[in-house]
Amino acid sequence: MKITRTLRQRGAALLAAMLTVTLVATFAATAMWQQWRAIEIETAERARVQAAWILVGALDWSRLILAEDASGDSADHLAEPWAVPLEEARLSTFLAADRNVAQVEDASTDTRDAFLSGHIIDLQSRLNLMALVVSGEVNPEVQAQFSRLFANLGLPPGELARLTQALRQAQDKDNANAPLLPQTLGQLTWLGLSPASVAALAPHVALLPERNTRLNLNTADATALMAGIEGLDPAGANKLIAVRQLQHFRTLDDTRALLGGNVHIKELLHGVSSNYFEVRGRLRLDDVTVYERSLVQRMGRTVKTVWRQRGAAVLEPTMAREIPS
């Protein structure tokens, strides 16, 4: 009996020791996991903040380019420096060149895994949807432009009618049930457009805060040109694009001389310069990729940021899900 009692005591002690070891191991694993999680959160937050500051610097750089461009020829065209896209490049390359530290071994320690790319888009190369309705009244000339655009893209004309009516209602301050004015192209679905129509329109339209903007004939593509210019056929649009690649248009008279009298070039609708641009940037930092999209307005040599969007998904016109900063 004494031997049996001793064996039982030893078994209980062994079991207690095993339970103690299990609890200690569990607590240790939990503590390690919490520490690892805290480190990951801190690393991700640091990368997000670093990416935000780098993209702010890239935006300031783009604004500087646009401001410098204003000091030259008043016309804006696709052969200017702002129109050249920045292909993905290691950020340390720019920093080393700027600081003259190319020979320093660790000069790019913090940015060796950072890659920056981006480009600037002339938003006046597109038709301005906000010019469709001014002070609650439909602008017939702009409506004719969008009618041609919808027809050229094969979109239902009924959607244009719903869009126009919704814009009129949105500008009616006395209507409590008026829809909100869209801030992005993806929000055009609020006004009666289908997602497929929004995707088709995205490369050719813009939502600008100023309604009296002009289509830049130096930067617009063939689709926007045919929709924006009454009487312009595909042959005329291609001719205009081919000529401006050799020499951009300095005045509207240059385009009138090229296209002839059957094509209606109007001072209120067309121009050869731009004030609104979209700056798109993409930063890849370690495992984090951040996109930024900004609307800037240029007034003389002053370039101000109207709004900015930043997210971890590709922003419009692809209509991917956006993760706000």
N, C-alpha and C positions, 0 to 999 in steps of 0.2 A: 504493500500500500504506500509505504514511504517512497519507494522508487517511482511508482506511478504518479504520486503527487509532485515529485521533483520534475518529472518529464513534462507534466502539464504546466508547471510554473515556467519551465524553460521555453515551452512552446508559446505561452502567452507573452513572455518577454520578447521572443523573436518576432511574434506578430506585431507587438507594439512598436518594436524597432523598425520593422518594415513600413508600418503606417506612418511613423515619424519621418522616415526617409522620403516616402511618397509625398507627404505634405510639404516638406522642405523643398523637394524638387519642383512641386507644383507652384509654390510661392516664388521660387527662384525663376522659373520659366515665365510666370506672369510678370514679374518685375522686369525681366529682360525684354519681354514683348512690349511692355509699356514704355520702356526706355527707347527701344527701336522705333516704336510708333512716334514718340515725341521727336526723335531725330529726323524721321522722314517728314513729319509735318513742318519742322523748322527748315529743313532743306528745301521742301517745296515752296514754302513761303518766301524764303530768301531768293529762290530762282524766279518766283513770280515778280517780286519787287525789282530784282535786277533787270528782268525782261521789260518791265514797265518803264524803267528809267532809260534803258537803251532805246526803246521805241519812241520815247519822248524826244531823245536826242536826234533820232532819225527824222522825226516830224519837223523839228527845228531846222535841220539841214535842208529838208525839202522846201520849207518856207523861205530859207535863204536863197535857194536856187531860183525860186519863183520871183523873189524880190529883185535879184540881180537881173533876171530876164526882162523886168519892166524897164530897166534903164536903157535898153537897146531899141530895136525895131518894135513898133507898137503892135504889129501883127503877131499872132501866136500860131505856130505851125509844128508839124511833127518832126522837123529836123533840128529843133532846139534841144539844149541839154536836158531840160525837164522831161522831155518825152522819151529819153533813153532809159529803159528799165535797168534796175540794179539786180544782176543775177546773184544767186546765193554765193556769198563769199565769207571767209572767216573774218570775224570782227577784229581779231588781233592784227590782221594785215593792215587795216586802216589806222589802228592805234599806233603800230610800229612806225608806219610811214609818217604819221602826224607828229610823233614825239621824237623821231629820229633815233629810235632804239632798236632798229632791226637786228643789230648785232648782239643785243643783250639776250642771254640765254633764257632768262625767266621773265622777259618783258610782257609776255602774253599769258602768264600763268592763269589768271582769272578768266580769260576769254578764249582759251584754246579750243573749247568746245562750243563756242557761240558762233552762229552763222546767221547773217542778215541778208535779206533780199526785199525788194519792193519796187513800186512804180507809181507814177503820177498819171492820172487820167483827166483829160479836159472834159468836164461835165457839160460844157456848152457845145460839145460835139454831139450832144443828144438833145432830143426834144424835151422841153420843160413841161411836165404835166401840170405844174401849178399855174402855168400861163393859160390853161384851158378855160378857167373861170376866174374872173377878176371882179371883186366887189359884188359877187352874186350873179353876175351877168356872164354869159358864155361869149368868148371871143371867137367870132365866126371864122377868122383866118386861121387861128390855131386849131379850131375844131376841124377845119378842112385838112390841115396837116395830119392830125391824128386819124382822120378817116382814111387818108391815103396810106398811113402806116398800118392800120388794122387790115386794110385790103391787101397790101403787099405781103403781110405776114400770114394772111389767111385766117384771121381771128374774127369771131362773130361780131358784126356791127352792133348787135343788141347790147353787148358788154360795154361798148363805148358809150352808148346812150345811158346805161345804168351808172357808169363811172361819172359822166358829166352831171347827171342829176344828183348823185351822191356828193360831189364836190360843191354843188350849189347849196345843198342842204347843210353841209359841214361849215360853210361860211355864213350861214344864217344864225346870228347870235341870239335871236329871239326864239329859235326852235329848240326846246328842251330835249327833244329826241334826235337831234342832229348827230350824225356819226362824227367821230373824231377825225381830224385831218391826219393822214398818214405821215410818219416821219421817215419811214424806210419803204423800199419797193415791196418787201414782203407783206407789208400791211395793206397793200392795195386790195387784198382779198376782202377787207372790211367793206370796200366800196363796190363790190359786185363782180370783181374779176376772179376767174378761176386760177388756181395755182399754175396750170399749164400756160395760160395767157400771160401771167406775170413773168414766168420764166422766159417766154418768147420776147416780151417787151423789154426785159431788163437791160440788154446791151444797147438799146436805142433810146431810152427815156431816162429822165432824172427828176428828182424832187428838189427844187431849189427854193430857198427862202424868198428870193426876188422873182416877181412874176414877169417883169418886162425884160426878159433876157433874149439874146439873139443867138441863132444857130451859127456856129463858127464854120464857115465853108472851107477853112484850111485843115480842119481836123475831123469833120464828120465823115462817117463811112457811107457807102453807097446807099444803104437802106434809109438812113436818116436824111441823106441829100434828096432822094426821090420823094420822100414823104414831106420834107420841109420846103421844097421848091416846086411851086406849081408849074406844070408843063415839062418837067425834067424826066426824061426816059432813061432806061438803063445805059444806053450808049452815051448819052450826055453825062451821066454820073461817072461812068468809067473814064470818059475824056477829061472831066474836071479833075479826077484823082490823079490821072497820069500826068497832066500838066503841072499840078501843084507839087508833085514829087521832084520835078526839075526846077521849079521856081515857085515859091509860095505866093499867094495873092496878097498884095499890099493894100488894095482897096477893093470895094465892091465893083467899081468900074472895070477892073481887070476881069472879073467873072462875067460881067455883062458882055464885054467884048468877045469873050471866048464862046459863050453859049448862045448869043444872038437874042433877038427880040421876042421870040416865042416863049422864052423862059422868063418867069417873073421874079426878079431879084428885088427885094424890098428892104428899105433901111430899117424898118421897125422889126423885121423878122430875121434878118440875116446880117452877119458881120464877119470880120476876119480876125477878131481878137476875143479874149475870154477873161472873165473875172472869177469864175468858180472852178475849182479843181478838187479831185479826190485823191488823197494820198493813201496808198496801201502798203503796209509793211508786214513782214513775216520774220520772226526771230525764232531760231532753233537753239535752245540752250540746254545741253545735256539731253535729258529725256523729255524736256518741256518744249512745246511749240506754241507760240502765241502769235495771233494775228491782230493787226490794228487797222482800222479804216477811219479816215478823218476827212471832213469837208472843210476846205479852206477858201476864204474869199480874199482876192487881191484888189486893193484900191490904190492905184499908183504903185509905190514901193512898199506899201504897208500890206502885210499878209497876216490875216487873223484866222484863228481856228473857230469855226462855227460849232461843230460838234465832233466827238470822237467816240468810237466803239472799239472795244477790245474783247477778244474772246479766244477760246481754245479750239474753235471750229472755224472753217472757212466761212467768211461772211458773204453777203450777197455779191453777185446775182445767183449763186448756186442754191441759195435758200436752205443751207444746212443749219442744223440746230446751233444756236449761239449760246455760249456760256459767258455771261457778263463778268467783268472784273469786279 
